[in-house]
Amino acid sequence: MSEESPITGRDILGFSHYSFGVPFYGSFRGMRYMVARDPLKDPKVKEGEEKPEPVLKLIIWPGPFSLEKTAEEEKESFRFDFTEEGFEALLAKLNESYVNRKGYWNELDTIRV
């Protein structure tokens, strides 16, 4: 684990995991995050309608609470292409978000509920 990239692709299960439509919830120190395909599954489309292209979605929020129990204004959302390159960009954004606010996240990590 390096100082600039404490979270690796293996920590968030790798790109192929998201093809199955299952989100991943994780945390690092006081930073919580969710990675998912959006839409989660291939949508059924009516004839003549275009099928939406899937994207990778990243949501970051402060701990100690779950995504559902955290106020919307405390969450940051990002979208990336549903490709290996998009996955690498998502991972870079996740690490950047941690490194840029390391003191904040580490302070949250000490809170016990």
DRENPA-3360 file (N, C-alpha, C; in nm, 2 decimals, always signed):
BEGIN
1 = MSEESPIT = +0.09/-0.12/+0.00/+0.00/+0.00/+0.00/+0.09/+0.12/+0.00 ~ +0.07/+0.21/-0.10/+0.15/+0.33/-0.11/+0.07/+0.45/-0.05 ~ +0.14/+0.55/-0.01/+0.08/+0.67/+0.04/-0.02/+0.74/-0.06 ~ +0.02/+0.74/-0.19/-0.07/+0.80/-0.29/-0.18/+0.71/-0.33 ~ -0.17/+0.58/-0.32/-0.27/+0.49/-0.37/-0.29/+0.38/-0.26 ~ -0.36/+0.42/-0.15/-0.38/+0.32/-0.04/-0.48/+0.21/-0.08 ~ -0.57/+0.24/-0.17/-0.68/+0.15/-0.21/-0.64/+0.09/-0.35 ~ -0.65/-0.04/-0.37/-0.61/-0.10/-0.49/-0.73/-0.15/-0.56;
9 = GRDILGFS = -0.72/-0.19/-0.69/-0.83/-0.25/-0.76/-0.88/-0.38/-0.70 ~ -0.79/-0.46/-0.64/-0.83/-0.58/-0.57/-0.91/-0.55/-0.44 ~ -0.89/-0.43/-0.38/-0.97/-0.39/-0.26/-1.11/-0.37/-0.30 ~ -1.14/-0.33/-0.42/-1.27/-0.30/-0.47/-1.32/-0.40/-0.57 ~ -1.26/-0.52/-0.57/-1.30/-0.64/-0.64/-1.27/-0.65/-0.79 ~ -1.21/-0.55/-0.85/-1.18/-0.56/-0.99/-1.30/-0.52/-1.08 ~ -1.27/-0.48/-1.20/-1.37/-0.43/-1.30/-1.47/-0.54/-1.33 ~ -1.43/-0.66/-1.35/-1.53/-0.77/-1.40/-1.64/-0.79/-1.30;
17 = HYSFGVPF = -1.62/-0.77/-1.17/-1.72/-0.78/-1.07/-1.85/-0.70/-1.10 ~ -1.83/-0.59/-1.16/-1.94/-0.49/-1.17/-2.03/-0.53/-1.29 ~ -1.98/-0.62/-1.38/-2.07/-0.67/-1.49/-2.19/-0.75/-1.44 ~ -2.18/-0.80/-1.31/-2.29/-0.88/-1.26/-2.40/-0.80/-1.19 ~ -2.38/-0.67/-1.19/-2.49/-0.58/-1.13/-2.50/-0.59/-0.98 ~ -2.38/-0.61/-0.91/-2.38/-0.61/-0.77/-2.29/-0.50/-0.72 ~ -2.35/-0.41/-0.64/-2.27/-0.30/-0.59/-2.17/-0.35/-0.48 ~ -2.06/-0.27/-0.46/-1.96/-0.30/-0.36/-1.96/-0.18/-0.26;
25 = YGSFRGMR = -1.97/-0.21/-0.13/-1.96/-0.11/-0.03/-1.83/-0.13/+0.05 ~ -1.76/-0.03/+0.07/-1.63/-0.04/+0.14/-1.60/+0.08/+0.22 ~ -1.49/+0.07/+0.29/-1.44/+0.19/+0.37/-1.29/+0.18/+0.39 ~ -1.24/+0.30/+0.40/-1.09/+0.31/+0.43/-1.08/+0.42/+0.53 ~ -1.03/+0.38/+0.65/-1.02/+0.48/+0.76/-1.17/+0.53/+0.78 ~ -1.19/+0.66/+0.78/-1.32/+0.72/+0.80/-1.40/+0.75/+0.67 ~ -1.34/+0.71/+0.56/-1.41/+0.73/+0.43/-1.49/+0.61/+0.39 ~ -1.61/+0.63/+0.36/-1.70/+0.52/+0.31/-1.72/+0.54/+0.16;
33 = YMVARDPL = -1.74/+0.43/+0.09/-1.77/+0.44/-0.05/-1.85/+0.33/-0.11 ~ -1.91/+0.35/-0.22/-1.99/+0.25/-0.29/-1.95/+0.26/-0.44 ~ -1.93/+0.14/-0.50/-1.89/+0.13/-0.64/-2.00/+0.04/-0.70 ~ -2.06/+0.09/-0.81/-2.16/+0.00/-0.88/-2.17/+0.04/-1.02 ~ -2.23/-0.06/-1.10/-2.27/-0.03/-1.23/-2.40/+0.04/-1.23 ~ -2.42/+0.14/-1.32/-2.55/+0.21/-1.32/-2.59/+0.21/-1.47 ~ -2.71/+0.16/-1.51/-2.80/+0.08/-1.42/-2.73/-0.05/-1.37 ~ -2.78/-0.10/-1.26/-2.73/-0.22/-1.20/-2.74/-0.34/-1.30;
41 = KDPKVKEG = -2.85/-0.35/-1.37/-2.87/-0.46/-1.46/-2.91/-0.40/-1.60 ~ -2.90/-0.48/-1.70/-2.95/-0.44/-1.83/-3.09/-0.41/-1.83 ~ -3.13/-0.29/-1.86/-3.28/-0.26/-1.85/-3.35/-0.32/-1.97 ~ -3.48/-0.35/-1.95/-3.56/-0.39/-2.06/-3.60/-0.26/-2.14 ~ -3.59/-0.26/-2.27/-3.62/-0.14/-2.34/-3.73/-0.18/-2.44 ~ -3.82/-0.08/-2.47/-3.93/-0.11/-2.57/-3.87/-0.09/-2.71 ~ -3.93/-0.15/-2.80/-3.89/-0.13/-2.94/-3.89/+0.01/-2.98 ~ -3.78/+0.05/-3.04/-3.76/+0.19/-3.08/-3.69/+0.28/-2.98;
49 = EEKPEPVL = -3.68/+0.23/-2.86/-3.60/+0.30/-2.75/-3.46/+0.26/-2.75 ~ -3.37/+0.35/-2.72/-3.23/+0.32/-2.71/-3.20/+0.27/-2.57 ~ -3.12/+0.16/-2.57/-3.07/+0.11/-2.44/-2.96/+0.20/-2.38 ~ -2.98/+0.24/-2.26/-2.87/+0.33/-2.20/-2.74/+0.26/-2.18 ~ -2.63/+0.33/-2.21/-2.50/+0.27/-2.18/-2.47/+0.27/-2.03 ~ -2.42/+0.15/-1.98/-2.39/+0.15/-1.84/-2.27/+0.24/-1.81 ~ -2.26/+0.28/-1.69/-2.15/+0.36/-1.64/-2.11/+0.30/-1.50 ~ -1.99/+0.33/-1.46/-1.95/+0.30/-1.32/-1.98/+0.42/-1.23;
57 = KLIIWPGP = -2.04/+0.40/-1.12/-2.08/+0.50/-1.03/-2.00/+0.49/-0.90 ~ -1.95/+0.60/-0.85/-1.87/+0.60/-0.72/-1.94/+0.70/-0.63 ~ -1.98/+0.66/-0.51/-2.03/+0.76/-0.41/-1.94/+0.75/-0.29 ~ -1.90/+0.86/-0.24/-1.81/+0.87/-0.13/-1.88/+0.95/-0.02 ~ -1.87/+0.91/+0.11/-1.94/+0.98/+0.21/-1.86/+0.96/+0.34 ~ -1.88/+1.05/+0.44/-1.80/+1.03/+0.57/-1.87/+0.93/+0.66 ~ -1.79/+0.85/+0.73/-1.84/+0.75/+0.82/-1.89/+0.83/+0.95 ~ -1.95/+0.76/+1.04/-1.95/+0.62/+1.06/-2.08/+0.55/+1.01;
65 = FSLEKTAE = -2.17/+0.63/+0.95/-2.30/+0.57/+0.91/-2.30/+0.52/+0.77 ~ -2.41/+0.44/+0.74/-2.43/+0.38/+0.61/-2.47/+0.49/+0.51 ~ -2.46/+0.45/+0.38/-2.50/+0.54/+0.27/-2.65/+0.59/+0.30 ~ -2.74/+0.50/+0.33/-2.88/+0.54/+0.35/-2.90/+0.63/+0.47 ~ -2.81/+0.62/+0.57/-2.83/+0.70/+0.69/-2.75/+0.83/+0.69 ~ -2.69/+0.86/+0.57/-2.61/+0.98/+0.56/-2.68/+1.09/+0.48 ~ -2.68/+1.21/+0.52/-2.75/+1.32/+0.45/-2.69/+1.34/+0.31 ~ -2.78/+1.36/+0.21/-2.74/+1.38/+0.07/-2.62/+1.48/+0.05;
73 = EEKESFRF = -2.63/+1.59/+0.12/-2.53/+1.69/+0.11/-2.39/+1.65/+0.15 ~ -2.38/+1.54/+0.22/-2.25/+1.49/+0.27/-2.19/+1.39/+0.17 ~ -2.26/+1.35/+0.06/-2.22/+1.25/-0.03/-2.16/+1.32/-0.16 ~ -2.06/+1.26/-0.21/-2.00/+1.30/-0.34/-2.02/+1.19/-0.44 ~ -2.08/+1.22/-0.56/-2.10/+1.12/-0.66/-2.02/+1.15/-0.79 ~ -1.97/+1.04/-0.85/-1.89/+1.05/-0.97/-1.93/+0.94/-1.06 ~ -1.92/+0.96/-1.19/-1.95/+0.87/-1.30/-1.83/+0.85/-1.39 ~ -1.81/+0.72/-1.43/-1.70/+0.69/-1.52/-1.75/+0.60/-1.63;
81 = DFTEEGFE = -1.68/+0.59/-1.74/-1.71/+0.50/-1.84/-1.70/+0.36/-1.79 ~ -1.79/+0.27/-1.84/-1.79/+0.13/-1.80/-1.69/+0.05/-1.88 ~ -1.56/+0.08/-1.86/-1.45/+0.02/-1.92/-1.34/+0.00/-1.82 ~ -1.24/-0.07/-1.86/-1.12/-0.09/-1.77/-1.06/+0.05/-1.74 ~ -1.05/+0.13/-1.84/-1.00/+0.27/-1.82/-1.08/+0.35/-1.73 ~ -1.21/+0.34/-1.74/-1.30/+0.40/-1.65/-1.29/+0.35/-1.50 ~ -1.26/+0.22/-1.49/-1.24/+0.16/-1.36/-1.11/+0.22/-1.30 ~ -1.01/+0.23/-1.38/-0.88/+0.29/-1.33/-0.90/+0.43/-1.29;
89 = ALLAKLNE = -0.98/+0.51/-1.37/-1.01/+0.65/-1.33/-1.09/+0.66/-1.20 ~ -1.18/+0.56/-1.18/-1.26/+0.56/-1.06/-1.17/+0.53/-0.94 ~ -1.08/+0.44/-0.96/-0.98/+0.40/-0.85/-0.89/+0.52/-0.82 ~ -0.85/+0.59/-0.92/-0.76/+0.71/-0.90/-0.84/+0.82/-0.82 ~ -0.97/+0.84/-0.86/-1.05/+0.94/-0.79/-1.08/+0.90/-0.64 ~ -1.10/+0.77/-0.62/-1.12/+0.72/-0.48/-0.99/+0.75/-0.40 ~ -0.88/+0.72/-0.45/-0.75/+0.74/-0.38/-0.72/+0.89/-0.36 ~ -0.75/+0.97/-0.47/-0.73/+1.12/-0.46/-0.82/+1.17/-0.35;
97 = SYVNRKGY = -0.95/+1.13/-0.34/-1.04/+1.17/-0.24/-0.99/+1.14/-0.10 ~ -0.93/+1.03/-0.08/-0.87/+0.99/+0.05/-0.75/+1.08/+0.08 ~ -0.65/+1.08/-0.01/-0.53/+1.15/+0.01/-0.55/+1.30/+0.03 ~ -0.64/+1.37/-0.04/-0.66/+1.51/-0.03/-0.73/+1.55/+0.10 ~ -0.79/+1.46/+0.17/-0.86/+1.49/+0.29/-0.82/+1.39/+0.40 ~ -0.70/+1.34/+0.39/-0.66/+1.23/+0.48/-0.68/+1.26/+0.63 ~ -0.65/+1.38/+0.67/-0.67/+1.42/+0.81/-0.81/+1.41/+0.86 ~ -0.90/+1.46/+0.77/-1.05/+1.45/+0.79/-1.09/+1.31/+0.81;
105 = WNELDTIR = -1.06/+1.23/+0.71/-1.10/+1.09/+0.71/-1.05/+1.01/+0.84 ~ -0.92/+1.04/+0.87/-0.86/+0.97/+0.98/-0.92/+1.01/+1.11 ~ -0.96/+1.14/+1.12/-1.03/+1.18/+1.24/-1.16/+1.12/+1.26 ~ -1.24/+1.10/+1.15/-1.37/+1.03/+1.15/-1.35/+0.89/+1.19 ~ -1.24/+0.83/+1.16/-1.21/+0.69/+1.19/-1.20/+0.66/+1.34 ~ -1.18/+0.76/+1.41/-1.17/+0.75/+1.56/-1.31/+0.76/+1.63 ~ -1.41/+0.80/+1.55/-1.54/+0.81/+1.61/-1.61/+0.67/+1.63 ~ -1.66/+0.65/+1.75/-1.72/+0.52/+1.78/-1.87/+0.56/+1.81;
113 = V = -1.96/+0.48/+1.75/-2.10/+0.50/+1.77/-2.16/+0.40/+1.86;
% end
